[in-house]
């Protein structure tokens, strides 16, 4: 399950309802959303390049 939250000080404010009981132990993986956005921009740019130059793969 993936959920989004906002960090406020030392607290994570969860943006959706969770279907887990109170007191349940959970594990959290922190992903830097800013890095994810930059990676998405690269992928979009690569797709634009491929469509513009009709390239499926590049020989490097």
C-alpha atoms as an extended CHARMM CRD file, in Angstrom:
* protein
*
        60  EXT
         1         1  UNK       CA              0.0000000000        0.0000000000        0.0000000000  PROA      1               0.0000000000
         2         2  UNK       CA              1.2580000000        3.4740000000       -0.8210000000  PROA      2               0.0000000000
         3         3  UNK       CA             -0.1400000000        6.6000000000        0.7770000000  PROA      3               0.0000000000
         4         4  UNK       CA              0.7970000000       10.2650000000        0.7550000000  PROA      4               0.0000000000
         5         5  UNK       CA              1.5090000000       12.3580000000        3.8250000000  PROA      5               0.0000000000
         6         6  UNK       CA              2.7630000000       15.8290000000        4.6490000000  PROA      6               0.0000000000
         7         7  UNK       CA              5.6050000000       16.2780000000        7.1520000000  PROA      7               0.0000000000
         8         8  UNK       CA              4.9000000000       18.9270000000        9.7700000000  PROA      8               0.0000000000
         9         9  UNK       CA              7.7390000000       19.1000000000       12.2900000000  PROA      9               0.0000000000
        10        10  UNK       CA              8.2140000000       15.5430000000       13.5660000000  PROA      10              0.0000000000
        11        11  UNK       CA              4.6870000000       14.4950000000       12.5670000000  PROA      11              0.0000000000
        12        12  UNK       CA              3.4490000000       12.9200000000        9.3330000000  PROA      12              0.0000000000
        13        13  UNK       CA             -0.0830000000       14.0350000000        8.4300000000  PROA      13              0.0000000000
        14        14  UNK       CA             -1.6580000000       11.2360000000        6.3890000000  PROA      14              0.0000000000
        15        15  UNK       CA             -3.8220000000       12.4990000000        3.5380000000  PROA      15              0.0000000000
        16        16  UNK       CA             -6.2030000000        9.5220000000        3.2870000000  PROA      16              0.0000000000
        17        17  UNK       CA             -8.0260000000        7.0490000000        5.5100000000  PROA      17              0.0000000000
        18        18  UNK       CA             -6.1280000000        3.9120000000        6.4890000000  PROA      18              0.0000000000
        19        19  UNK       CA             -7.8940000000        0.6020000000        6.9520000000  PROA      19              0.0000000000
        20        20  UNK       CA             -5.6510000000       -0.6550000000        9.7480000000  PROA      20              0.0000000000
        21        21  UNK       CA             -6.4370000000       -0.9930000000       13.4590000000  PROA      21              0.0000000000
        22        22  UNK       CA             -5.1820000000        1.4960000000       16.0430000000  PROA      22              0.0000000000
        23        23  UNK       CA             -1.9310000000        0.3940000000       17.6270000000  PROA      23              0.0000000000
        24        24  UNK       CA             -0.8330000000       -1.5350000000       14.5250000000  PROA      24              0.0000000000
        25        25  UNK       CA              2.9180000000       -1.3670000000       13.8650000000  PROA      25              0.0000000000
        26        26  UNK       CA              3.7380000000       -0.1020000000       10.3560000000  PROA      26              0.0000000000
        27        27  UNK       CA              6.9360000000        0.3670000000        8.3880000000  PROA      27              0.0000000000
        28        28  UNK       CA              7.4820000000        3.6290000000        6.4840000000  PROA      28              0.0000000000
        29        29  UNK       CA              9.7050000000        4.2060000000        3.4500000000  PROA      29              0.0000000000
        30        30  UNK       CA             10.4330000000        7.8760000000        2.7530000000  PROA      30              0.0000000000
        31        31  UNK       CA             10.7100000000        8.8650000000       -0.9290000000  PROA      31              0.0000000000
        32        32  UNK       CA             11.8140000000       12.3620000000       -1.8380000000  PROA      32              0.0000000000
        33        33  UNK       CA              8.9300000000       13.5840000000       -4.0160000000  PROA      33              0.0000000000
        34        34  UNK       CA             11.1160000000       16.3100000000       -5.5530000000  PROA      34              0.0000000000
        35        35  UNK       CA             13.5080000000       13.6670000000       -6.9100000000  PROA      35              0.0000000000
        36        36  UNK       CA             10.5700000000       11.6300000000       -8.2620000000  PROA      36              0.0000000000
        37        37  UNK       CA              9.2890000000       14.6910000000      -10.1330000000  PROA      37              0.0000000000
        38        38  UNK       CA             12.7080000000       15.2810000000      -11.7120000000  PROA      38              0.0000000000
        39        39  UNK       CA             12.9100000000       11.6320000000      -12.8020000000  PROA      39              0.0000000000
        40        40  UNK       CA              9.4600000000       11.9440000000      -14.3840000000  PROA      40              0.0000000000
        41        41  UNK       CA             10.6090000000       15.0440000000      -16.2840000000  PROA      41              0.0000000000
        42        42  UNK       CA             13.5930000000       13.0880000000      -17.6390000000  PROA      42              0.0000000000
        43        43  UNK       CA             11.3450000000       10.2490000000      -18.7910000000  PROA      43              0.0000000000
        44        44  UNK       CA              8.9910000000       12.7130000000      -20.4910000000  PROA      44              0.0000000000
        45        45  UNK       CA             11.9320000000       14.4130000000      -22.2130000000  PROA      45              0.0000000000
        46        46  UNK       CA             13.2690000000       11.0500000000      -23.3810000000  PROA      46              0.0000000000
        47        47  UNK       CA              9.8880000000       10.1000000000      -24.8500000000  PROA      47              0.0000000000
        48        48  UNK       CA              9.6960000000       13.4850000000      -26.6230000000  PROA      48              0.0000000000
        49        49  UNK       CA             13.1730000000       12.8990000000      -28.0830000000  PROA      49              0.0000000000
        50        50  UNK       CA             12.3000000000        9.3730000000      -29.2150000000  PROA      50              0.0000000000
        51        51  UNK       CA              9.0930000000       10.4750000000      -30.9250000000  PROA      51              0.0000000000
        52        52  UNK       CA             10.7450000000       13.4860000000      -32.5440000000  PROA      52              0.0000000000
        53        53  UNK       CA             13.6470000000       11.4750000000      -33.9750000000  PROA      53              0.0000000000
        54        54  UNK       CA             11.7790000000        8.1460000000      -34.2530000000  PROA      54              0.0000000000
        55        55  UNK       CA             14.3260000000        6.3790000000      -32.0910000000  PROA      55              0.0000000000
        56        56  UNK       CA             13.3660000000        3.2650000000      -30.1450000000  PROA      56              0.0000000000
        57        57  UNK       CA             16.8120000000        2.7060000000      -28.6460000000  PROA      57              0.0000000000
        58        58  UNK       CA             20.1410000000        4.4850000000      -28.6520000000  PROA      58              0.0000000000
        59        59  UNK       CA             23.5320000000        2.9340000000      -29.2850000000  PROA      59              0.0000000000
        60        60  UNK       CA             26.0000000000        4.4570000000      -26.8630000000  PROA      60              0.0000000000
